[in-house]
Structures are given as structure tokens and as C-alpha cells.
């Protein structure tokens, strides 16, 4: 697939690196020669220097021949203009990053479709929704619903008290009709596909596909329990912080801390049920005075990964039960994970999950790029006469790093096993490592 990315900033360079690694032909457009040089050192891409909102530059980038145009410039208006022009010049699909939730309202989205933009994405809104979802499942590190919640992927760290430590990942869900299944483990930064001789270890991150009625059972086995969040502290008046506070301030007590006095004043006018505090989150004494130790949850979403990690570590040390930190520097994710932070949010990975499905040659309903693992989770609707309908799962010849986790067939939900047969129009949730993501779709389409 030929893909043109407008914008060589952090998000553009991450997408270029990820997509070029999957064999796509990538061109990156940006007006900053230094940024283009950096992205060239990270990935095998063609670079075009210039303004992506001009016809001349877009023609030089050969957008008329591109299958997908992705606008991720810093400025929202530049993305909208670039995406519209690219579609007019011949791009098959054109998508743009935005910063305005108003554009996503159903009636307004139609206007952008009429102008030629196929899809708008707002990373901060998606990240905020992930945080809100996790606050309802506080015992998990990541939690993803598929097929309207009939199947769920629960990710959790094994505590010393967990009944699973020392047991086989393939054995802990052994029953006649299993309600859950381990699809992967991450240990010391490495993703492991479970085998017969593997054993759970303390500190492992377990990835478990479960039926809706079995999620609570799985979490009990993990050694952790859900807590009810009544008091929460948010560090950072970023777009993510504002969206979280806006959606939750009617339900729980929220303190939002920001070091910028002018911004804090504006936030106080906007968030009438949230207590806004003008303070530096790096000031340990001030954080303790504001009642950090009494919080049920702490969410650090400033613009600095270092600040978010350090304050999250402080919150964890003070006994806060659920600690979430935004870590945009991908090199810091394993560090943040290793110091005990419950959940890491990363806008690049959130965006990748939304964009990746546009690069698939086969029809995919949803893709989730996991924060603590190299792997992706995909949801397919099985087409009639596809290879998956011709044999049992064990006989399909799936790559060794691909696991079918669960199947939704109408109102019935199955955890997949080797003898399971897949029917046309089943919804299938699949766990796949990067090398096989591009191959797995052909089995179901």
C-alpha cells in the first residue's frame, strides 16, 4: 500500500516507523528539514519538504497514486485542508487528526465526508475514554471490549497473592467449556505466546480473553480486586485531563492540578464541579497537602512523560490504589511499567490502533495496539467461504504467533479451542504478533 503522511512530528514519525515495518511504501511530507532527516533515520521512507496544504507539494508527494493519506500536522486546520486537497487530487482514502470534539458530532461529520475526508480522529478524546473505562475496571492494566462487551480482553499484573503464580497459563482455564483463555504473557519486556511447559511468574503481565460473565472470576484469580473510585486527582490541565474531568465530575470528587495560573483560572470557569488547584505537581509537599494519600485514583496527564512517571511513582508510594500515567516517550514505557505504575496511556499507540485498520488489505472491525506488548488484538467478521470456515482452528495453518481468543455467534459466546469450528458471519477476536498482523486477515476474508 502506498501511504502519504503529512507531518513528521512525534505522531507522524511513529506512524512512519510502524507502517514501513509492515512493508508499506511510505512518503512523509513536512516543512521542517530537520524533522524529515530524523524520520528518515528511523524508517525506510521517502521524504518531501514543503507545506502539505499546497497543491504543488502534494503533487510532488504523488498523492494522486496513494491508497491512504494521513494528516497529522501539529495544526488542526492544516490537517483538514491537506486531507481535503489530497482526496481531490486522487488519494483513495484521506484521514485527519483533529483537536475539536465538535467536529465528531454525527451531523458535523457528514460535512467533512462531503468534503472528501473519510475519517477524523481525536487522539486525546480516545485516550480519555480509555482512562474512564479503566477507572471502571481498576484491577486491570488494560481493558478492551469486543462485540459490544460480549468478549473482553483483560490485562493484569500477577500479584504475589495470585493463585496463578506457578501454574500453567494453559491449565488455569481448563474446563469443558472454558469461559476465558490466556492469549499471551509479557515478562521483562518480552511477549510470550503460552506453551505447555510455560508457567506464570510473579510480576507477569497476563493477557486474558474472557466472556462477559467470567471477567470477575479472572480478576479474582489475578490477586487484585476492583475498588470504587470516589476521590480522584488529575495532574495536568491537558485536553485529556479536561475531558476526563468533564465526563466524571458529576459522579466523583475530582481535584485537578496545573502549574500554570492562567490556565488554572480558565479551567475553574469551565469545570464548575471540579476543584482546580494552581500548584506544581513535582512539589511533593504540596501534593501531600492537597490530599494525594487520600485518593482512590491518580491520573498524570501533563505534557511531560518524566513528570507523569515521577508523580505516579509518588502516588503509588503513598498508597493510591489506581495510578495511571500518560507516557508519550515510547522509550520510557517499559521503565514506567517496571516501577509499578498500573496503567500507561500513550497517544501514539491509541492513534495507531485507529489508523492501522485502514492499512489492512482485508476487512477488520477493530484493532487495538497494546501498550505493554508488541502485539495487536483484532476483531473480524468471518466472510462466507473464507479459509477459516473450512476446517477446525487447529487445522487452519495459522501462524504460530497468532491465537484465536474468542468467537461471538449471535447471542452465543465461545472461548476458542483447537477443535472449535468457525462459521460464516462469526465475530472472531484474534491476538497476533506484528510479523503476522498483515497475514492473518486472509483466513477470515
N, C-alpha and C positions, 0 to 999 in steps of 0.2 A: 504494500500500500504506500502511495506517495502522500506524505503529510507535511504541511507547512505550518510552522509555529511562529506566531508573531509575538515577540517578547523573549528576551534572553536573560531575564531576571531569574530569581531562585526557582519559581514555579516552571518557567519555560525551560530552564536548563535541566531540571529534574525530569520533566516530560520527555525532553530530547534524549536524555540518557536511558530512560526506561524503554521508550518506544524503539530507539535504534537497536537496543539489545534484543528486541523481538523481531529483528530482520526487516524493519520498515525503512523506506527511503525518506530521510528527514531533511528538511530545509528550515533554517532558523533565520528570522528577519528581525533586526534591531538597529536603532540608530547609534548605538554605543559600540565602537570597535573593540574596546577592552572586554565588554561582556561577551561579544561574539568569539573573541580569542579564548576566553575561559570555557565557553561551552564546547568549542572545538577540541579543547584538551580533554574534555570529559567523555565525549561521544563522537562517533563517526557520522558527522553531519556536514551539509553544505550550508554556508552562511552567506547572507545577503545584507549589506549595510545600507540602511536607509529607513525612511518613515513608512510604516506599514499602512498608513491611511492614505497613501498616494497610489494612483494607478500605475505610474512608471515603476515603482519599487515592487509592487505586487506582480506586475508582468515579468520583471526580472527574476522573481521567485517562482515563476511558472505556475501560478495558482490555477490557470485555466486547465492544467492537467492533473491537479491534485485531487485525491479522494477525500481528504479531510483537512480543513483549515481550522486551526485552534488559536484564538486571540487571547493572550494572557499578558498583555502590556500592563504597566502599572496603572495607567489611567483608564477608567471605565469607558469614557466616551471614545477613546482611541480604539478600544476593543470592538465596540458596537459598529463604528464606521468601517474598520478593517474587515469585520466579518460580513457586513453588507456588501462592500465592494468586491470581496473575494468571491462571494456567491454570484454576483452579477458577471464577474469575469470568467466563471466556469467551474468553480470548486463544487464538487458533488455534495459535500456536507460542510456546513460552516457553523462553528460554535464559539461562544464568547464568555469570558469571565466578567461578572458584574459585581457591584457593591451596593445595589439598591434593591431592597426586598419588594418595592412597589412593582418593579418590572416582572416579578414572578407571579403576580396575581393573574388568575386564568384569563380574564378579559384583556389584560395588557399584554400577556404573552402572545396572543393571537396577532397583535400588531407587528411584533418582531418576526413572527413566522411569515407574515405577508411581505415583510421587507427582505426575507431571504435567510434569516438566522434560524437554524434548525434547533438549537438548544442553548439555553442560558444556564450558567451555573454560578452559584454564590458560595464559595468555599467556607466563609465564616458562618453562614447560616447552617450548612451541613454539619460543620464541626460542633456548633452549639446544640444541634439536635442530638448528636452522638453523646455529648455530655449529659443532656437532660435524660436521655434513655438510660445511660449508665447510673445516674442517680436513683433510678427506679430499680436497679439491679446492682446494689452496692457490693455484693460479694464477688462480682466478676470484674475482669480487667477489660474485656471487650464483650459486647453482646449484640448479636445481629439476628434480626427476624427475617425469615423467608416465607413465601406463600402466605402472607397476611398473618404471620405468627404461628402457623401450624408446625413449622420446624424452626428451631433456633440453634445458633452457634454460640455456645458459652465458652469463654476463655478465662481460666483462673490459675492462680499460682498455688501449688500444693504446700500447705502449711505443715509444720511438724505434727500437728494433731490429725492430719488427714488419714483416713482409713486406707487410702490408696497407695501410700508410700510402701514400696517393696513388692507391690502386686503388678501383675502383667496388665498393660493397657488393653490387651485383647480379652482378658479374663474378667475385668471388673463389670463388663456389661453382658456377660454370658448368661443368657436365659432363652427360653424357647422363642419368644417374640421380643427381642430387645427393644427397649424404649430409648436407648442412647448408644452412642458409639464414639470412641476416641479416634479422631482422624489424624492427629499429629501431636507432637511434643516439641517444645523448644527448650534447649538446655545449653547454657554457656554461649548463647547467640547462634546456635546451630539448630536447624529444623530437622526433626527425626520423624520418618514415617514408621509407625509401630510395626514390629515383627514379633514372632512367637517368643523369642528369647529376651525381649526388652522388658525392663522393669521401671516403674515410676520411682523417682527420687525426690527427696525433699527439695523444694525450690523450683521444681519443673513447672513450666507453663503448659497446661493441658488444654487442648482444643477438642471440644466435645459437641457433636451434633445430637440434639435431643428433641423428642416430641414435646409439645407444649405441656402435657400433663406430667412430664418427667423432669422438667428443669429444676424444680425444688429439690428433688431427690439427688440429682447430680451435684447441686451446690452443697448439700449436707455432707456428701462424701468428700468434698474438697477440703473440709475442715474449716470453712468460713461460713458466716451467716449474714443474711441481709440485715441492714439497720434502717430504721426510719429516719430520714433526714428532716429535721425540724429547724436547725440553725446552720447556715452556710456562710462562708466568707469567700468572696471573689476578689482576687488581686488582679487589677488591670481593667481600666475602662475601655478596653478594645471593643471592636464590633462583636466579637464572640462573647465577651463579658456582658455587654449591654443586652444582647439577645437572650442570654441565659437568665439574667435578672428580670427582663421584661416578661418572659414566659412563666417564671416561677414565683415572682414577688407576691402574688395573691395567695400562694399556698404555704410558703415557708418564710422564716425570718432571714433576711439577707443583709449582710454588710459588704459593700463594695469599696475597695481601697484603691486610690490612684494618687500618684505623687504630684500630678500637675494640678495646681489650684484652680486655674481657669476651667479646665476640663471637669474637675470635680463639681464646680458650681453649675455647669451646664447639665451634668448628669443628675444633680439634685433636682433640677427643674423637670427633667424628663422622666425620672424613675421615682414617682411620688411615694411608693411603698417600700423603697429600698433605702437603707441608711448609708449615705455616701460619706466617706472619711478621706480627707486630704492628708495622706501620710506616705512615707517611703517604705515599701514592703520589705526592703533589705534591713530596716531598723528592727532588730529582734525585740528590743524592749517595748517599742511602740506596738508591735504585733501582739505581744503578750498582754499589754494593757488593753488592747481592743478585744480581748477575749478569745484569742486563737485556740487556746486549750479547751474551750467550752464548745467548740464547733463539732457538728457531726460530719461536715464535709468541707473541704478546702479546694478551690479551683484557681490555679495560677495561669492567667492568660495575658500577661504583659507581652510586649513585643520582643523581649529578650529571653532566649532559652535559658541562659545562665541564671538569671533572676528567678525564673519559674522553677528550675530544678532546686536551687538553694532554699527557696521559701517552702517548697513542697517537702523537702527533707526536714525542715524545721517543724512543719505541721505534723509530719509523721512522728517525729521525736516527741512532740507534745501530746501524742495520743489521739490525733484526729483519725477517725475510722476510715474515711474515704478521701483519698488525695488524688487529684487529677492535675496534670501539668501539660501545657502546650509546649512542645519541643520542636521547633522548626528546623534546627540544625540536625540533619539525619545522623551525623557522626556522634551525636550525644544521646541517641535513643537507647542504645544498649547500656550506656552509663546510667541514665535515669532509671532504667529497668533494674539495674543491679543494686541500686541504693534503696530499693523498696517502694518506690513510687507506684501507686496502684495502677494508674492508667495514664498513658501518653497519648496526647492528641497532636496530630501533625496535618496541617492543611494540604501539604503536597500529596500525602497518601490519600487523603479524603478526595482531593481533586482527581488523582489518578484513578480511583475507583469509579468516578463518574465518567471519565473520558475513555477509559480502557475499552468499554463495551462498544464504542464507535469504531474501534480498530479491529474488532473480531470479524472474520470472514463469514462466520455463522451467527445465527440469531441467538442472542443471550439476553435473558431477562434482567439479570443483576450481576454485578461483580463487586466484591469487597476486597480491597488490598489491606491485609492485616498489618498492624503496626509492629508487633513483636516478632513477626515471622516473614520470611521471604515469599510465602505462599499467598495464593488468592483463593477465594471461595466464589464459585459461580453457580447461577441458577439457570437451568434450561427448561424449555417446554419441548418435550420429545416429539419430533415430527414422524408421521406415518412412514413406514418403510425405511426408517433410518437404521444404521447398523446396530444400535442399542436394542432394537426390538427383535433382533434375530437370534439372540442366544442369552443364556444366563450371564450375570455380571462376571463371574469367574472365567467365562469363555469368550469374553468380548475382545481380549487382547489389549486392554487399557495399559498405558504406560505405568511402570512400577511406582512412579511418584504421583499417581492420581488415585484418589479414593472417592467412590460414590458414597456419600454420607446418608442421605435420606431421600424418600420419594413421597410425593403427595399425589394421590389419585382420587379426585373428587373430595369427599369428606374423610377418606381414609388416609392414614399416615403410616409409612413403613420406615424403619431403620434398615438400610440396605445390608445384605449379606451376600456371600458368594453365590448362593443358589437362587437369589432373587431374580425374577424376570421383570423387565421394564416394558410397559405398554405405551402405545401412541398417546400423546397428549398428557402423559405424566409430567409433573414438575419434579425435576431432579436437582438436588444440591450436591455439588462436586467440589472437592478440595484438591487443588493442583499446585505443584511447584512451577516456577517461572518457565523452565525449559519445555513444559508440556501444555502450558496455557493455550498456545496457538493451535495445538493438535487436538485437544480434547473435544472441541465443538463438533467436529465431523462425525463423532459417534452418535450425536443426538439430533443432527440436522440432515 
